[in-house]
């Protein structure tokens, strides 16, 4: 697994994401409009399986939103369920 930082460019501004933040963003964006449970994200992004109770996903989503700034609302929270990348048609 490559842990090199990733550069995201939004409105000509460079945003440095960790490899994990980038994988999280990609996992959500590839499933745009579809809810991703925390368990599904743990499996796809962190490659963790099983019944795991952790706030890791929530913590990383919060950090990712902070870095995304004005476009952070592209990641929606579905309370008690998970997250989804906004389907802005």
C-alpha positions in Angstrom: 0.0 0.0 0.0 1.4 3.3 -1.1 1.3 5.9 1.8 2.5 8.9 -0.2 0.4 12.0 0.3 -2.0 12.9 -2.5 -2.7 16.4 -4.0 -6.2 17.4 -4.7 -6.8 20.6 -6.6 -10.1 22.5 -6.0 -10.6 25.9 -7.5 -6.8 26.2 -8.2 -6.0 25.5 -4.5 -3.8 22.5 -3.7 -5.1 20.3 -0.8 -2.8 17.7 0.6 -4.5 14.5 1.6 -3.0 11.5 3.3 -3.2 8.3 1.4 -6.0 7.1 3.7 -8.0 10.3 3.3 -7.7 10.0 -0.5 -8.8 6.3 -0.5 -11.8 7.4 1.7 -12.7 10.1 -0.7 -12.4 7.8 -3.8 -14.5 5.1 -2.1 -17.3 7.6 -1.5 -17.0 9.3 -4.9 -17.1 5.9 -6.8 -20.4 5.1 -5.1 -21.8 8.6 -5.6 -25.4 8.9 -4.3 -25.3 5.6 -2.5 -25.0 5.3 1.3 -21.8 3.7 2.5 -22.1 2.2 6.0 -19.2 2.5 8.4 -18.6 -1.2 8.1 -18.5 -1.0 4.3 -16.0 1.8 4.5 -13.9 -0.1 7.0 -13.8 -3.0 4.6 -13.1 -1.0 1.4 -10.8 1.7 2.8 -9.1 0.1 5.8 -9.4 -3.5 4.7 -10.8 -4.5 8.1 -13.4 -7.2 8.3 -15.7 -8.4 11.0 -17.8 -6.8 13.6 -15.6 -3.9 14.7 -16.8 -1.0 16.8 -14.7 2.0 16.0 -15.0 5.8 15.4 -12.1 5.7 12.9 -14.4 6.4 10.0 -16.1 9.3 11.7 -12.7 10.8 12.7 -11.3 10.5 9.2 -14.5 11.9 7.6 -14.3 14.9 9.9 -10.6 15.5 9.0 -11.3 15.1 5.3 -14.2 17.6 5.5 -12.0 20.1 7.3 -9.4 19.9 4.4 -12.1 20.1 1.8 -13.3 23.4 3.2 -16.1 25.0 1.1 -16.9 21.8 -0.7 -17.0 19.6 2.4 -20.8 19.3 2.0 -20.2 16.9 -0.8 -19.9 14.3 1.9 -23.3 13.8 3.6 -23.9 12.1 6.9 -26.8 9.8 7.2 -27.1 9.7 11.0 -27.0 6.2 12.4 -26.2 4.7 8.9 -23.1 6.1 7.3 -22.0 8.5 4.6 -22.5 9.2 1.0 -21.0 11.4 -1.7 -23.7 13.9 -2.7 -25.4 13.2 -5.9 -25.7 16.7 -7.3 -27.4 16.3 -10.6 
